Every structure is written in structure tokens, then in C-alpha cells.
Amino acid sequence: MTSEVIIDVQPKEISIALLEDKSLVEYQNETRSASFSVGNIYVAKVKKLMPGLNACFVNVGYERDAFLHYLDLGTQFSSYEKYLKQVQSDRKRLFPISKASRLPDLKKDGSVQNTLSVGQEVLVQVVKEPISTKGPRLTCELSFAGRYIVLMPFHDKVSVSSKIKKGEERARLKQLIQSIKPKNFGVIVRTSAEGKRVAELDGELKMLLKRWEDAITKVQKTTERPLVVYEETSRAVALLRDLFNPTYDGIHINDKTIYEQVKDYVQLIAPEKANIVKLYNGTVPIFDNFNVTKQIKSAFGKTVNYKHGAYLIIEHTEALHVVDVNSGNRTRSENGQEANALEVNLGAADELARQLRLRDMGGIIVVDFIDMNLAEDRQLLYERMCKNMQKDRARHNILPLSKFGLMQITRQRVRPAMDVNVEEVCPTCFGKGKIKSSILFTDQLESKIDRLVNKIGIAKFNLHVHPYVAAYINQGMLSIKRKWQIRYGLGISIIPSQKLAFLQYEFYDKKGNFIDMQEEIETK
């Protein structure tokens, strides 16, 4: 299996696609200004106590206050609280954590009103991003995740991933980490640490310790509240940290800054694979070049088609996701209705496992498969779904088919489900239903070019249009493009872009900055 990561960096957003055998299996998109990523650490104040929920709301600077449950304070909350006061008492000299005393564990049956007070400062970490009408979900058990290990201040235990099965390797890793970890720190050894040498693990441990020191120094020196004391690494690097494996064939990036960040990270964790990180300099949009745009358009939306005319209908409600399996207009199997239902359901299981990863659907998912009479067929479908979900990094639980033919799945939810709107609002009429004659479209583009060159003074630019329109503009020896270049100079480049609607266009200068030349009044 070949795996490639494609990273599309735009001025306002960054999109990351993971391809397995050229098929899109994971997609993430977020604005570059987004500041509430999972893993961020804040020093913030308790705003409101909720004894009935045994929880409190904390102001972390989001429009809705973040939620912190008593059980999420963690067993070491008292130690954190005392250390936070010691750090803030001396703004010049940082109190070392190695000298901090560990207090007794917090009682699990305690109450929030006896532990916290309104206005109290707490050190918290985001474990769930804001979803729908809910604010972020917080914990006081801080952790710093690396490629091989997770560092946890004020814990003293070393845990090894249960996916590492060999007893001697588990013992080796546990003994190794015990010998190099500093006092008052716990460590979780991740699956990817299997077989790694002490130098690699020690190097990452020092890097994570530096992140902790930088965060606590920020708490010590800054009085502003709420305050971000640690920000999770960029989305590109964070995704690679969790996904990276030595079988990757390429990581393609269209931005030099992000390219250098990713290359430095890969150089750190797998020096022999640094050459797979490549800077994309093509004129065609990077997602178009790797056939990602077309797959996004076909894989998102309410209806998703898969093999032989069958399709899924995916609905999202406030409480859960509902998936309906339909056989569509496929030809009936020669072996009868039962064989046909099994074939459709197995195909749906394959596509649904991909969709869960692709859309990052979480919470409760209820799937209405086509009814099957034979118990062995129902068991086969359940086993197929379990096998398909083994590639999924999110924690999940799958129940066998119920009496009504429903399969229930729960999947870890830490951020809103990815929802890409594949329906397009007409860019030339803005939803009003009336446009200028299509034959005049190139005249309209020429007037924009004339204004851009002769009035605004931008002589070199890229004009992105739908591939069909680009083919029309470029056709022939004396093409429309050639005529434009004769009149307005050779700085005009026509770029076909699959993300654009048929009569949509976008102007970009040579540095890749968007130039807004579209006006609603031009359609009247």
C-alpha cells in the first residue's frame, strides 16, 4: 500500500489530505487563525461553579466558557495547585518542578465546590474542541505528546502501550524510560517506540521537557489571564506526528514555510526519510494535481455513491449520525436477494469505515443496513466492519446487528465532524437565477483584465477558471489567451482549477495573494 500526504496551504486556511493507494482516507481543513486546538494549555480563571453537575465553567477566551468536570481535575490537582502558587510567587526565579512536593491524591468522590472557588486560577488543557453550541472540554491532567512518548508532569508512573505485545520489549522500554525520566514526571510509551534506541527516546524526552519549561516560564512571567501558555504544533506537524510511518512515499507541500517545518520534523524523527518531503511548485493547484479535489467533491455531501450503483445517505442530527444503506439501481445478483443484500452491505461497510475517518465523525453512529435473514451473513458483516475499523486511530466500539438490522458504533469525538459543502451557489448570479449570456463570459473576463492591468497596475497575475473554460480560452493557434497577451502583456497565466464552478473565476498575483475582482452588480 502506498501512502502520501498532500498539504494545501492558503492565506486563510490549511488543508491536509492523506491518500492510501491514491484514495482519499483522511481530510482536515481549518482556518490558520484557529486557536482552540486540542492540546493547547491555558492558565485561566474559574468563572462559575455548577455543584449539580459537579463541574465548573472556565474562561479561556472563547465565546462560550469551557467545561471542566471534577473528575477531569486529575488525581494530582492539589500538587499542580501548590506548584502554580510557588511559580507565581517569584517572578524572577523559576521554582524547579524537581523540588516540588507531591500532595495526596484528590478524592474521586469529592465535590467541585470544596475544591475550587470562583476566580481561582487553574492550569488546563483542551481535550475537545468547541462542538456545536458547546464550549471546549478541559482537563487539568496535562500531557505533552511526542512521536514516541507522552510526558505527564506530576505523575510518577511509566506506562507502555498495550499494542506492544512482546513482554521483553515492554520490560526493556519501561526500564529504559525509568532510568532517564526526571523526578515528578510520568511517561506513556507509545506504540511507535517499539524497537527504538535510548538516544532517540532521550532526545524526544528532552524536547518535551523543554516545552513544559517554556510553558511554565510563561505562567511565571505573564500576568494576563486567560493566557495560552502552550500551543499544539501546526496542524501539518501534529497530523504527521500521529500518522507518520516509514512506508510513506511522499509528503507534498505548496508552501515553503510549512515545508521547512515538516522537513525539520521528519529529519528529527526519521532522518532517513527526510527526502520524501517535497515542495510543490506546479502552476496547477496542488489538490487538483493529486486528484484530491475531485475525491472531496464526490466523497462529501448527504449522498455518497460506491460500487455498482449502491449508495449511502448520511444525516447528522444533534444527538447522533444516521447512515442508511441503499442498493440503488444495481443489478440483482444471480444468487438471489440474500446474496445481493450481503454484497451491498459488505461494500457499505468498506465505504462507511472510510467515511468515518474522512469526515472524522464522532459520538454515536447508527447504520441501517439492508435486512439479511441468515445469522452467518450478519456475523460476516460485523467482522468485516471490525476489520475495516482497525486502521482508525480514534477509539471506537462496534456492536453486532440488532434485531432491526441496525449497527451501533461509538467513535471518539474531539473536534466537530468535517463537513464540506459540495453544493455550489452560482458565482455569476449569486443565487438570483439570472445571469448574463454565457457567450459574453470571456468579454467580462477581459474587462477585468483591462482594469487590473491599466487601472490597478498589476501586470503579472494568474487567472483561475474552470478546466472547461480554460480549455476554451487556450484553444487554437491564435487563442483568446494569446490575444489577451498581445493586448495586455505576457504576464497573464490561465490556470485550470477543479474547485471552481463553471462560470466562476479568481485572480491571484504572482505571490499567490487573492485579488477580489468579482462584483455582484456585474450580473445585472
Buried (B, 14 or more C-beta within 10 A) or exposed (E): EEBBBBBBBBEEEBBBBBBBEEEBBBBBBBEEEEEBBBBBBBBBBBBEBBEEEBBBBBBBBBEEBBBBBBBBBBBBBBBBBBBBEBBBEEEEEBBBBEEBEBBEEBEEEBEBBEBBEEEBBBBBBBBBBBBEEEBBBBBBBBBBBBBBBBBBBBBBEBBBBEEBEEEEBBEBBBEBBEEEBEEBBBBBBBEBBBEBEBEBBBBBBEBBBEBBEEBBEBBBEEEEBBBBBBEBBBBBBBBBBEBBEEEBEBBBBBBEEBBEBBBEBBBBBBEEBBEBBEBBEEEBBBBBBBBBBEBBBEBBBEEBBBEBEBBBBBEBEEEBBBBBBBBEEBEEBEEEBBBBBBBBBBBBBBBBBBBBBBBBBBBBBBBBBBEBEEEEBBEBBBEBBBEBBEEBEBEBEBEEBEEEBBBBBBBBBBBBBBEBEEEEEBBBBEEEEEBBEEEEBBEBBBEBBEEBBEEEEBBEBBBBBBBEBBEBBEEEEEBBBBEBBEEBEEBBBBBBBBBBEBBBBBBBBEEEEEBEBBEEEEBE
